[in-house]
Amino acid sequence: MSKPRKSDVILIKIDGELKDLGAAYPEAAAVEEINSQSIEALDVYRHSCAHLTAQAVTELFPGVQYGIGPAVENGFYYDFLTEEPFTPEDLEKISKKMKFLVKQNIKVEKVIWSKKEAIDYFAGKGQNLKVELISEKVTGDEVSLYRQGDFIDLCVGPHLPFTRYLKDFKLLSVAASYWKGDEKNHSMQRIYGAVFPTAAGLAEHLKLLKEAQARDHRRLGTELDLFSIRNDIGAGLVLWHPKGSMIRYEIEKYWFEEHLRKGYELLNTPHIAKSHLWDTSGHNEFYRENMFTPIEFDNTEYQLKPMNCPFHISIYKARNRSYREFPLRWAELGTVYRYERSGVLHGLMRVRGFTQDDAHIFCTPQELENEIEELIDFSLEMLKTFGFTELDVYLSTRPEKYVGEPEDWEMATAALRTSLEKCNVKYEIDPGEGVFYGPKIDIKVKDVLRRSWQCTTIQIDFNLPKRFNLKYSDDQGQIKQPITIHRAVLGSLERFFGVLIEHYGGFFPTWLAPVQVIVLPVTDRNSEYAQTVQQELVAGGIRAELESRSEGIGKKIRDAEVRKIPFILIVGDNEEKEKNISFRVHKQGDRGKRSLEEFMNGVNKLIAAKGSDYEI
C-alpha cells in the first residue's frame, strides 16, 4: 500500500489517541498519521459535519440556540432550540449554506478559554444551553472549544483541519427531541445527517438507507399486521397481533426446547414486588430514574420490576445450597418494565415493557470457565438458527468505579478471555466498559445491511451475591459465596423481533412465518377442492390459509406476494382433476406441479430444519 500524501493526512494519533493535526506531543510519543480514507477518521468527519450544520443554522436563523451535536453510528445529528420547527425548505437552505461554508475552506482550530470567559461569551450570545452545559460538565477552570470562522462551539475534539473535507454530506431529516432526552425539558429540533470522505461512500450509504426504510419494522409491522403500539394503551407498550404472536410463539418454543436440552430449569416470577427488594438489590439507589413510580396498597409500597435478577436470587435463598447442586442454571422469559423517556422510544427497539430471555447461573470458581464456554457455544448456536452468522464480539473490562476485589475481577476477566479463545471466537477488548458489578461479553449480530444489533450479554456479577448474602457449602463444609452469571442470548424479545423483521424484510423463514402456505382457487368452482387442500395442510402441521375471495387469480397472487407468504398454492381445473397442486415461492416465481403429499413433506422438512431456503 502506498504511503498517503501529506495533503491526505487530516489527523494524528498520539500514543493511540486521535488528536488534531498539528497537536503538540512529547518527543518519545508514538505518532501515527491518519489519512482521509481511514476508518478511524469517520467519527471525526461526522462530528465535524455536526459543527458545520450548527454554524449554518446559527448564521441563517439568528436567535436559535444550539445544544449538542454528536457523531452516532450511521452519521450525526444536532439539536436546536427554536421557536418554529424546521421545514423541508429550511433543510434545503441549511444544506446550501453548508456547501458554501465548505467552499470557503474555513480553518478549524482548537482554543482554550477559562470557564468564566466561556460562560460570559455564550451568555452574551444568548446561548443559554451552552452555559448550562459548561456549568454542569466542566469541572476545572479550562474549557475546550473549537472555532471555525465566527462560529465557536464547546467541544474536546478532535476535528478535521478545514471545512473543505466535508463536501460529501447529506442532511437527511428533522425530528422533534427533548433537551437531554427528558420530556420535562425544552422541546428541540434535531437535524440528522450523514457524511463520508468520498462521494461514492455517501452514495452507498444513501442506498443502504433507502433499503433500511423499506425494511423498517414499524412500517412492516403495520403492513403485515404483526404488532401495534397505541397511544390510548400507552407509549412503549406493545400489542402483539395474531400473526406477530405466532412468530413469537415459535421463537419461545425454540427457546424453551433448547434451554431444557442444555440442562436449564425454568422459573416464573411476579411482575411486581415490595419496594424493599429493590433497596436490597441496589436498583432504588442506582437505577431509580429508569423505574416506574411505586404503587401503594395495603399500606405497603410495591414496584414494577425493571429486572428479573432479584427474584431468581430470592429463589436461590429459599433454602440452603450445596456445591453438589451446582451449576444451577435457571432461565425465565420474564417481562420487565423500565421508564424510558418518550424521546428515545422507537418502535420495538426501545419500549417500556418487554420480555427478557433471562438466565442466571450459580457456580463455583472451578466451574466458571466451563460455564462461560457453554454459554458462548449456546449463544452462537441460537443466533445462527435465526440467521445471524456475522458477529461483533466485545470483552468489556473493569471500569473506574466498581465493586468487588481487584483479584476477583482479574480472575473473572481471565475466564471470559480464555473461554472466548477456547471457543475460537474473534473479539475486541472494550476497556473500562464493564458494568460496575463485573466484566462481561457482548455479542452484536450483523443483519443483511451489515448493521450491528446488541443481542447476547454474558456478565459476571460480584454485587448481587454480596448484597443478598448468597452462600453455599463447599466440599469441605466451608461456607462460600457462589459466582453468579447473568445471561441473555436474544435480549429483549420485542427488540429481537424488530431486528428479525428488518433482517428478513418481513419475509420470514418458513419455520417462523405466521402463514406458511396460502391456497388460491383459480375460480369459484375450485373452492371446494382448495378448501380440502388447506384442511389437509393444517392437519399436517402446516400453517395454511385459504383465499376465498372472488377475485382474479392474478390479483390473488399479487396480494399473497405483498403479504410475503413463503408458499403460494394454486389450484384450478387441472389440479383438481389430477388431485395435485401448483405452487410458487415468494419472490422466486413458479415451481410447477407436485402431489400434495410430496409438497407437504418438503415443507415439513424445511420447518424441522429451521433453514432459510425454500427448496422442497
PEPE-V962839 format. One record per residue. N is the residue number from 1. OMEGA is omega in radians with two decimals (* if undefined). Layout:
BEGIN
n->N omega->OMEGA
n->N omega->OMEGA
END
This chain:
BEGIN
n->1 omega->-3.11
n->2 omega->-3.14
n->3 omega->-3.11
n->4 omega->3.07
n->5 omega->-3.14
n->6 omega->-3.12
n->7 omega->3.12
n->8 omega->-3.09
n->9 omega->-3.06
n->10 omega->-3.13
n->11 omega->2.96
n->12 omega->3.08
n->13 omega->-3.11
n->14 omega->-3.09
n->15 omega->3.05
n->16 omega->-3.09
n->17 omega->3.13
n->18 omega->3.14
n->19 omega->3.07
n->20 omega->3.03
n->21 omega->-3.11
n->22 omega->3.10
n->23 omega->3.14
n->24 omega->3.11
n->25 omega->3.13
n->26 omega->-3.07
n->27 omega->-3.08
n->28 omega->-3.06
n->29 omega->3.02
n->30 omega->-3.04
n->31 omega->3.13
n->32 omega->3.09
n->33 omega->-3.14
n->34 omega->-3.09
n->35 omega->-2.99
n->36 omega->-3.11
n->37 omega->-3.08
n->38 omega->3.09
n->39 omega->3.14
n->40 omega->-3.09
n->41 omega->-2.98
n->42 omega->3.13
n->43 omega->3.10
n->44 omega->3.02
n->45 omega->-3.07
n->46 omega->-3.11
n->47 omega->3.10
n->48 omega->3.13
n->49 omega->3.03
n->50 omega->3.08
n->51 omega->3.12
n->52 omega->3.10
n->53 omega->-3.13
n->54 omega->3.11
n->55 omega->-3.14
n->56 omega->-3.11
n->57 omega->-3.09
n->58 omega->3.09
n->59 omega->-3.13
n->60 omega->-3.04
n->61 omega->3.13
n->62 omega->3.14
n->63 omega->3.08
n->64 omega->3.08
n->65 omega->3.11
n->66 omega->-3.02
n->67 omega->3.13
n->68 omega->-3.11
n->69 omega->-3.07
n->70 omega->2.87
n->71 omega->3.07
n->72 omega->-2.95
n->73 omega->-3.06
n->74 omega->3.14
n->75 omega->-3.13
n->76 omega->2.94
n->77 omega->3.01
n->78 omega->-3.13
n->79 omega->-3.12
n->80 omega->3.05
n->81 omega->-3.07
n->82 omega->-3.11
n->83 omega->-3.12
n->84 omega->3.09
n->85 omega->3.05
n->86 omega->3.12
n->87 omega->3.03
n->88 omega->3.10
n->89 omega->3.08
n->90 omega->3.12
n->91 omega->3.10
n->92 omega->3.12
n->93 omega->-3.14
n->94 omega->3.14
n->95 omega->3.13
n->96 omega->3.12
n->97 omega->3.12
n->98 omega->3.11
n->99 omega->3.07
n->100 omega->3.14
n->101 omega->3.07
n->102 omega->-3.12
n->103 omega->3.11
n->104 omega->3.12
n->105 omega->-3.09
n->106 omega->3.10
n->107 omega->3.11
n->108 omega->-3.07
n->109 omega->3.12
n->110 omega->3.06
n->111 omega->3.11
n->112 omega->3.08
n->113 omega->2.98
n->114 omega->3.14
n->115 omega->-3.14
n->116 omega->3.11
n->117 omega->-3.10
n->118 omega->3.13
n->119 omega->-3.14
n->120 omega->-3.12
n->121 omega->-3.08
n->122 omega->3.07
n->123 omega->3.11
n->124 omega->3.11
n->125 omega->-3.10
n->126 omega->-3.12
n->127 omega->-3.04
n->128 omega->3.10
n->129 omega->3.11
n->130 omega->3.09
n->131 omega->3.13
n->132 omega->-3.14
n->133 omega->3.14
n->134 omega->-3.13
n->135 omega->-3.08
n->136 omega->-2.93
n->137 omega->-3.03
n->138 omega->-3.09
n->139 omega->3.13
n->140 omega->-3.12
n->141 omega->-3.10
n->142 omega->3.14
n->143 omega->3.11
n->144 omega->3.14
n->145 omega->3.07
n->146 omega->-3.13
n->147 omega->2.94
n->148 omega->-3.01
n->149 omega->3.14
n->150 omega->-3.10
n->151 omega->3.12
n->152 omega->3.13
n->153 omega->3.09
n->154 omega->-3.07
n->155 omega->3.07
n->156 omega->3.10
n->157 omega->0.05
n->158 omega->3.13
n->159 omega->3.02
n->160 omega->-3.02
n->161 omega->-3.11
n->162 omega->-3.12
n->163 omega->-3.08
n->164 omega->-3.11
n->165 omega->-2.99
n->166 omega->-3.06
n->167 omega->-3.08
n->168 omega->-3.13
n->169 omega->3.07
n->170 omega->2.98
n->171 omega->-2.95
n->172 omega->-3.03
n->173 omega->3.03
n->174 omega->-3.11
n->175 omega->3.07
n->176 omega->3.06
n->177 omega->3.08
n->178 omega->3.10
n->179 omega->-3.11
n->180 omega->3.08
n->181 omega->-3.08
n->182 omega->-3.08
n->183 omega->3.06
n->184 omega->-3.11
n->185 omega->-3.13
n->186 omega->2.95
n->187 omega->-3.03
n->188 omega->2.98
n->189 omega->-3.08
n->190 omega->3.08
n->191 omega->3.11
n->192 omega->3.10
n->193 omega->3.08
n->194 omega->3.12
n->195 omega->3.12
n->196 omega->3.11
n->197 omega->-3.11
n->198 omega->3.09
n->199 omega->3.13
n->200 omega->3.11
n->201 omega->3.11
n->202 omega->-3.13
n->203 omega->3.11
n->204 omega->3.12
n->205 omega->3.14
n->206 omega->3.06
n->207 omega->3.11
n->208 omega->3.10
n->209 omega->3.11
n->210 omega->3.11
n->211 omega->3.12
n->212 omega->3.11
n->213 omega->3.12
n->214 omega->-3.12
n->215 omega->-3.07
n->216 omega->-3.05
n->217 omega->3.13
n->218 omega->3.12
n->219 omega->-3.13
n->220 omega->3.10
n->221 omega->3.09
n->222 omega->-3.08
n->223 omega->-3.10
n->224 omega->3.07
n->225 omega->-3.08
n->226 omega->-3.08
n->227 omega->3.00
n->228 omega->3.03
n->229 omega->-2.98
n->230 omega->3.13
n->231 omega->-3.13
n->232 omega->3.04
n->233 omega->3.13
n->234 omega->3.13
n->235 omega->3.08
n->236 omega->3.12
n->237 omega->-2.94
n->238 omega->2.98
n->239 omega->3.14
n->240 omega->3.11
n->241 omega->-3.07
n->242 omega->-3.09
n->243 omega->3.06
n->244 omega->3.12
n->245 omega->3.11
n->246 omega->3.09
n->247 omega->3.12
n->248 omega->3.11
n->249 omega->-3.14
n->250 omega->3.09
n->251 omega->-3.10
n->252 omega->3.13
n->253 omega->3.11
n->254 omega->-3.13
n->255 omega->-3.14
n->256 omega->-3.13
n->257 omega->-3.09
n->258 omega->3.13
n->259 omega->3.10
n->260 omega->3.11
n->261 omega->-3.11
n->262 omega->3.04
n->263 omega->3.08
n->264 omega->2.95
n->265 omega->-3.03
n->266 omega->3.10
n->267 omega->2.95
n->268 omega->-3.07
n->269 omega->-3.08
n->270 omega->3.09
n->271 omega->3.14
n->272 omega->3.05
n->273 omega->3.06
n->274 omega->-3.02
n->275 omega->-3.09
n->276 omega->3.08
n->277 omega->-3.11
n->278 omega->2.95
n->279 omega->-3.13
n->280 omega->-3.09
n->281 omega->-3.11
n->282 omega->-3.11
n->283 omega->3.12
n->284 omega->-3.14
n->285 omega->-2.99
n->286 omega->-2.96
n->287 omega->-3.00
n->288 omega->-3.06
n->289 omega->3.12
n->290 omega->-3.12
n->291 omega->3.10
n->292 omega->3.12
n->293 omega->-3.14
n->294 omega->3.10
n->295 omega->-3.13
n->296 omega->2.96
n->297 omega->-3.05
n->298 omega->3.13
n->299 omega->-3.14
n->300 omega->-3.11
n->301 omega->3.10
n->302 omega->-3.09
n->303 omega->2.97
n->304 omega->-3.01
n->305 omega->3.01
n->306 omega->-3.11
n->307 omega->3.06
n->308 omega->-2.96
n->309 omega->-3.08
n->310 omega->3.11
n->311 omega->3.13
n->312 omega->3.13
n->313 omega->3.09
n->314 omega->3.07
n->315 omega->3.09
n->316 omega->-3.07
n->317 omega->-3.09
n->318 omega->3.08
n->319 omega->3.11
n->320 omega->-3.09
n->321 omega->3.11
n->322 omega->3.09
n->323 omega->-3.12
n->324 omega->3.12
n->325 omega->-2.99
n->326 omega->-0.11
n->327 omega->3.00
n->328 omega->3.13
n->329 omega->-3.07
n->330 omega->-3.08
n->331 omega->3.14
n->332 omega->2.87
n->333 omega->-2.99
n->334 omega->3.13
n->335 omega->-3.12
n->336 omega->-3.06
n->337 omega->-3.13
n->338 omega->-3.11
n->339 omega->3.03
n->340 omega->3.12
n->341 omega->-3.06
n->342 omega->-3.12
n->343 omega->-3.12
n->344 omega->3.10
n->345 omega->-3.07
n->346 omega->3.11
n->347 omega->3.09
n->348 omega->-3.02
n->349 omega->3.12
n->350 omega->-3.05
n->351 omega->-3.13
n->352 omega->3.06
n->353 omega->-3.10
n->354 omega->-3.12
n->355 omega->-3.08
n->356 omega->3.05
n->357 omega->-2.99
n->358 omega->2.95
n->359 omega->3.07
n->360 omega->3.11
n->361 omega->3.06
n->362 omega->-3.05
n->363 omega->3.06
n->364 omega->3.08
n->365 omega->-3.12
n->366 omega->-3.10
n->367 omega->-2.96
n->368 omega->-3.04
n->369 omega->3.14
n->370 omega->3.14
n->371 omega->3.13
n->372 omega->3.09
n->373 omega->3.11
n->374 omega->-3.13
n->375 omega->3.13
n->376 omega->3.14
n->377 omega->-3.14
n->378 omega->-3.12
n->379 omega->-3.12
n->380 omega->3.14
n->381 omega->-3.13
n->382 omega->-3.13
n->383 omega->3.12
n->384 omega->3.13
n->385 omega->3.14
n->386 omega->3.04
n->387 omega->-3.11
n->388 omega->-3.13
n->389 omega->3.07
n->390 omega->-3.00
n->391 omega->2.91
n->392 omega->-3.06
n->393 omega->-3.10
n->394 omega->3.00
n->395 omega->-3.08
n->396 omega->-3.02
n->397 omega->-2.98
n->398 omega->3.06
n->399 omega->-3.14
n->400 omega->3.13
n->401 omega->-3.07
n->402 omega->3.01
n->403 omega->-3.12
n->404 omega->-3.11
n->405 omega->-3.13
n->406 omega->-3.12
n->407 omega->3.07
n->408 omega->3.09
n->409 omega->-3.13
n->410 omega->3.12
n->411 omega->-3.10
n->412 omega->3.14
n->413 omega->3.11
n->414 omega->3.13
n->415 omega->3.10
n->416 omega->-3.12
n->417 omega->-3.12
n->418 omega->-3.13
n->419 omega->3.09
n->420 omega->-3.11
n->421 omega->3.10
n->422 omega->3.13
n->423 omega->3.13
n->424 omega->3.13
n->425 omega->3.05
n->426 omega->-3.09
n->427 omega->3.04
n->428 omega->3.02
n->429 omega->3.05
n->430 omega->-2.95
n->431 omega->3.07
n->432 omega->-3.07
n->433 omega->2.99
n->434 omega->3.07
n->435 omega->-3.01
n->436 omega->-3.05
n->437 omega->3.08
n->438 omega->3.08
n->439 omega->-3.06
n->440 omega->2.96
n->441 omega->3.04
n->442 omega->3.08
n->443 omega->3.09
n->444 omega->3.11
n->445 omega->3.04
n->446 omega->3.13
n->447 omega->-3.07
n->448 omega->3.08
n->449 omega->3.10
n->450 omega->3.00
n->451 omega->-3.12
n->452 omega->3.12
n->453 omega->3.10
n->454 omega->3.09
n->455 omega->-2.97
n->456 omega->3.01
n->457 omega->3.06
n->458 omega->-3.02
n->459 omega->3.02
n->460 omega->-2.99
n->461 omega->3.03
n->462 omega->-2.97
n->463 omega->-3.05
n->464 omega->3.09
n->465 omega->3.13
n->466 omega->-3.11
n->467 omega->-3.11
n->468 omega->3.08
n->469 omega->3.14
n->470 omega->-3.09
n->471 omega->2.91
n->472 omega->3.08
n->473 omega->-3.11
n->474 omega->-3.04
n->475 omega->3.06
n->476 omega->-3.11
n->477 omega->3.13
n->478 omega->3.12
n->479 omega->-3.10
n->480 omega->3.05
n->481 omega->-3.12
n->482 omega->2.95
n->483 omega->3.14
n->484 omega->3.08
n->485 omega->2.97
n->486 omega->-3.12
n->487 omega->2.95
n->488 omega->3.14
n->489 omega->-3.12
n->490 omega->-3.05
n->491 omega->3.05
n->492 omega->3.09
n->493 omega->3.12
n->494 omega->-3.12
n->495 omega->3.14
n->496 omega->3.10
n->497 omega->3.09
n->498 omega->3.10
n->499 omega->3.12
n->500 omega->3.13
n->501 omega->-3.08
n->502 omega->3.12
n->503 omega->-3.10
n->504 omega->-3.11
n->505 omega->-3.13
n->506 omega->3.11
n->507 omega->-2.99
n->508 omega->2.98
n->509 omega->-3.03
n->510 omega->-3.07
n->511 omega->-3.14
n->512 omega->-3.03
n->513 omega->-3.12
n->514 omega->2.98
n->515 omega->-3.05
n->516 omega->-3.10
n->517 omega->2.98
n->518 omega->-3.09
n->519 omega->-3.09
n->520 omega->3.01
n->521 omega->-3.13
n->522 omega->3.10
n->523 omega->-3.14
n->524 omega->-3.11
n->525 omega->3.10
n->526 omega->-3.02
n->527 omega->-3.10
n->528 omega->3.10
n->529 omega->3.12
n->530 omega->3.12
n->531 omega->3.10
n->532 omega->3.11
n->533 omega->-3.12
n->534 omega->-3.14
n->535 omega->3.10
n->536 omega->3.09
n->537 omega->-3.13
n->538 omega->3.12
n->539 omega->3.13
n->540 omega->3.06
n->541 omega->-3.12
n->542 omega->3.12
n->543 omega->-3.04
n->544 omega->3.08
n->545 omega->3.08
n->546 omega->3.05
n->547 omega->-3.00
n->548 omega->-3.12
n->549 omega->3.09
n->550 omega->3.13
n->551 omega->3.06
n->552 omega->-3.07
n->553 omega->3.12
n->554 omega->3.13
n->555 omega->3.12
n->556 omega->3.13
n->557 omega->3.13
n->558 omega->3.13
n->559 omega->3.12
n->560 omega->3.09
n->561 omega->3.11
n->562 omega->3.14
n->563 omega->3.07
n->564 omega->3.09
n->565 omega->-3.04
n->566 omega->-3.03
n->567 omega->3.13
n->568 omega->3.13
n->569 omega->-3.14
n->570 omega->3.14
n->571 omega->3.09
n->572 omega->-3.10
n->573 omega->-3.11
n->574 omega->-3.14
n->575 omega->-3.14
n->576 omega->3.14
n->577 omega->-3.07
n->578 omega->-3.12
n->579 omega->3.05
n->580 omega->-3.14
n->581 omega->2.88
n->582 omega->-3.13
n->583 omega->3.08
n->584 omega->3.02
n->585 omega->-3.13
n->586 omega->3.11
n->587 omega->-3.07
n->588 omega->3.01
n->589 omega->-3.00
n->590 omega->3.11
n->591 omega->3.06
n->592 omega->-3.07
n->593 omega->3.03
n->594 omega->2.91
n->595 omega->-3.12
n->596 omega->3.14
n->597 omega->3.14
n->598 omega->3.12
n->599 omega->-3.12
n->600 omega->3.11
n->601 omega->3.14
n->602 omega->-3.14
n->603 omega->-3.13
n->604 omega->3.05
n->605 omega->3.09
n->606 omega->-3.13
n->607 omega->-3.12
n->608 omega->-3.10
n->609 omega->-3.09
n->610 omega->3.12
n->611 omega->-3.13
n->612 omega->3.05
n->613 omega->-3.05
n->614 omega->3.12
n->615 omega->3.14
n->616 omega->*
END
